[in-house]
Amino acid sequence: MANPAPKQASDFVAQLEAANLHPLWDRFRTLTPVKPQAKDPPLIWRWRDIEPFTHRAVSEVPIDDVERRALILVNPAFGGDTVTTSNLIAAFTVLDPGDRARPHRHTFAAIRFATRADGAATIVNGRRCDMRESDLILTPPMCWHGHINETDRRIIWFDAANIPLLRQLDANFFEPGDPKANQFWQVDEGDEKLWAESGMAGADIQRGPAHSPKYHYSGAAMRRLLAALPAGPDGAHTLRYTNPATGDSVMPALDCYAVRLPKNNTTRPKRTTCNMICLVVSGSGRSTVGEHTFDWSQHDVFSIPHWTFASHIAKDGDATLFVVSDRSAFERLDLLREELQ
């Protein structure tokens, strides 16, 4: 049978669309691209540009008037949406002495990484997690949490969350807490003590939710392990923060890593189907991400969109990156793919 004439075919498609039907044959390439195509180019946010806004936010935004005093890093490729890279956002939160960021809980997963936050504390499900340099603190889905600064100085930390993923799925719930509930803050480390020793766990502790039962990961321990680890196939020394009860990622849809880059050793270019946001913990260096190359230094942040080759080099000495990604979500969906050049 001959192919239908163009007008006949066009009329047929129009009739299908009017009946809320779409023909696969005329949009197959759109629906099934041959490879992932990130809509966002990589982007770098420099700490020297961000820091003045954190101080201005304190002076102009009273903590009692807002849910959180945070500055979110936004990639304009998303058309004004509050997105850092696909599925993820990153931010810096600032608290002045005496500030309390009121308790709440939500479905999306979030983390805090201490940059200039020594002496601050996050309360997570009745556990006090005191922040020290480079500590990682989890706020897993639907865990009550709030933040407090009991020091005499301004503190700032790095945040990340998978809010864009939850928004795409329309799966988020949010519950505010009572900002006047003083008992929320009157807690110690609680059950965090049960997970304080690596390689050991209580024999009779029942396995809980899919997220890690440990909320507080030491920056000092991170530095010790990075110094001991051998280089991986790409040339970087990489550790993964894990759930001590299972060995899996810390949360089902949010994954965290730390990477040590030896001076003057360029890592092999690598790409993966997951998205990454990199915080420079220490040192300085240069990254090539896709067609973009940028220099970075302490507390700068840059994105690595999915299926984009990236390589890194430390310039003036060893450098350390903290990396947050959606890798664990791709693993659970059996969509993770990686390539190394």
N, C-alpha and C positions, 0 to 999 in steps of 0.2 A: 504494500500500500504506500502511495506517495506521501511525503510529508505534507502537512496542511500548509496552505498559503499563509504568509505573514499576518494578513488581516484576520484570517480565520483563527489562527493561533492566538492572536491578541484578543479577539473576541472571547475565545474559550477561557483564557486566563482571567479576563474581566468578569466573566460569569462565575468562575470558581471563586474569585475573591469576594464577589457579592454574596456568595453562599458561605462565607467564612471558611474557605478552603484555599490552600496554596499548593501549586504544583511543584513537586520536588525538582523536576527536570530543568526548570529555568532558573533555579537559585541554588543548585547543588553546590557550586563552588563557594558560595557565600556561607552556606551552612556547614560545610566540611572543608575548611582551609587545610592546606598541606602541612602547615606547622603553626605553632602559636605566634601571635603577632602582638606584642605589647603596645598599647596605645601611648604609653608614657616614655619619653626619653629619660635616661638617668639624670639625676639632679643632685647638686651639692648645696647644703645650707651651712654657711660658715658661722662659727660661734661668735666671731667678732661682730657680725651683723645682728645676731640674735640677742646677745647679752644686754645691749641698751634697752631693748623692748621688755626684757624681764623686769628690769628696775622700774621702767615706766608703768608696767602693769601693776606693780605693788602700790605705786602712788595713786593710781587712778581707778583701781578695781578692788574695793573692799572685799575681803575674803568671806564675810558674812552675807554678802549680796549675791554670791555666785556658787554654783555647784563645785567648780574647780577653777583655779587660776592657772590655766595652761595655755601655751602658745603652740598651736599645731602646725607642723611643717606640711605645706601644700604644694603639689605639683600642678601647674596651670594646665597641663595636658588633659586634666579631667574636667575642664570647663567650669571651674568654680566650685566643684564638689570638694568636700573636706576629705581629701585622700592624699596620702604621701606616695604610695605605690599600690598597685592592685591588691586588694584585700586588707591593706594595712595602713595605719596611721602612726606617726611618731610625734612627740611633743616634748616641751620642757615645762615643768611645773615649778613655781616659785612660792615660797612661804617666808614671811617675815617672822621675827621672834614673837612667840605667843599665838601664832595663827593655827587654826584648826580647820582642815578641809573636812567638812561634815561627812558622816558615814552614809553609804548607800551600797547597793549591789545591782548587778546587771548580768545579762546572759553573755555578753562578749568577754573574751579573755584579755587580760592586761598584765603588763609588767612594769616595774620601776627599777632603774639602774642608777646607783648613786654616783653623781658626778661631783657636785659641791654640796653634799647633803649630810656630812658627818654630824651626828647628834639628833637628826630628825628621826621620826618613827612612823611606821605604817602599822595599823592594827588590822589584822586579817582574821576574821572568824574567832575573835577572842584571844588572839596571840599578838603580843607586842614584838615587832620586828624592827630593832634599832638599826639605823643605816650607818654604815661605814664605807670608806672609799671602795668603789667598784662592787659593792654588794648588789645582788639581784634579789628582788622581792616579787613574788607572784601574787596576783589577785585573780584566782581562778573564777570561772563562771559561777554566778550567784553566791559568791562569798561576800559577807559584809566586810567593808573596809573603809578606813578613814586615815587621814594623815595629820601629823602634829609636829610643830617646831617648838621644842622646849629649850632651845639654845638662845644665846644673846646675839646671834648673827643671822643674816639672810641665807637661806639654803635653796638649792636648785637641784633637781634631778631630771633624768631622761625617762620618758614614758613611751610605751608602744602598746597598741591594741589592734584587734582584728575587727574593728567597727565596720569598715566597708564590706567585709564578707558577710557579717550578720545583717547589714542593711540590704545587700543583694538578695539574701535568703528571706528577708522580712521575718527574722526569727528572734529578734531581741525583746527582752523584757527588762524593765527598770523599776527599781523600788527605792524610794528615798528613805533615809533613816531620820531619827529625831536629832536635830542639831543641838538640843539642850540635854541630851542623855549623857550626863557626866560619867555614869558607870561604864559606858562604852570604852572610855579611855583608861579606866582603872584596872588594867590587866598586866600580867607578866608574860613571859614567852610561852607559857602553857605547854601544849603538846608539841611545840617545836623541839623541845628537849628530846623527844622520842626519835628524832631524825637527825640529831646533831653529829653522830659519829658515822663516818663513811664506812661502807662495807659491813655494817651491823644493823640489825633491826629486831624489834621485839618478836619473839616466836609466836606469841598469841595475839598480836595485833591484826585485826581483820582488815582485809583489803577494802579500801573505800572507793570513791568515785574514780573516773578515768584520769583525772588530773593528779599531779604530784601531791602526796600528803605533806611534803616539805615545802614551806613557803619562802624560806630565807636561805640564800646561797652566798657563801662568804667570798668577798673579793680577794682576800688573802689566800684562800684555798685555790681560787682560780689562778692566781699568779704562780703559786707553787707548782700546780699541775702543768700549766703551760710551759714552765721552765724545764720540766722533766720529759715532756712528750717528744717523740720523734716526729720528723716531718712526714706529712702525708703525700699522696701521689702528686698533688699540685705544688708541693714545696712549702706549704704553710703548716704550722703546728696548730691543730684545731681540737678543741674540746666541745662536747655537747653537754648542756645541762640536762639531767635526766630525772625521771621519777624513780626514787630509790627503791620503791616496792616492785617495780616492773622492769626497769631499765629502758623504758620508752621515753619519748619526749615529755617535757614537763606538763604540757597540756595538749589535748587532742587536736587543736587547731592553731596553736601558737608554739613556736619552737625557738630555742635560744642557743647560741654558740659564742665562744670566745676564740679569737685567732691571734696567734703571735707570728709576726712577719720578721724574719731575721734581716739585718741590715744588708742592703744591696742585692738581695736575692729576689728576682722577679718570679712571681708564681706563674704556673702554667695557666693560660686562659681556660676558663671553665664556664659552662652555662647549664642551667637547670630549669625545669618547668615551674619551680617555686619562685616567689618574690622575696627580696631581702632589703633590709634597712641596716646600714652600718654606722655605728657610733665610734668615733676615734677615742679610745680610752687613754692612750698614751702614745707619744712619739709623733712623727710626721712622715709623710710619704706621698705616693702618687698612685692613682688607680686609672686604668683604662677600662671603660665600660662601654661596650659597643663601639661607636665612632667617637666617643667623648673621652677626653683625658683631663683629670683635674688633680691638683695638689691639695693635700689636707693636713691638718694639724689637730691638736687635742681639742675634743668636744665638737669638732665638725661632724656633720651627719651627711651621708650620701645614700642614694638608692641604687639598687641593682634590679631592674625589671626582669620579669621572667623571660627565659630563653634568649638571654643576652650574654655574650661572652664577657667575662671580667677577669682582669689580672691586677696584681698589686705589688708594690715594692716599698719597703721602708728606706728612708733616705739618710737620716742623721744618727741612726742607732736602731735597735729593735723597736717595733711598734706593735700595739695591741688594739684590735678591733673587737667590739661587742656587736654581734649580729642577731637580729630578730627576724624571723621568717614565718611563712605559712607552710613550710615543708611538711610538717606532720599531717596537715590536712590532705596534702597531695598523696602522702604515703597511704593514708587510710582509704582514700578513694582509688588507689592503685593507678595514679596518674603521674607519679614521680618518674622523671627521666633526666639523666645527666650526661653531659659530654665534656671531655677533657681534650684539649689540643696538644 
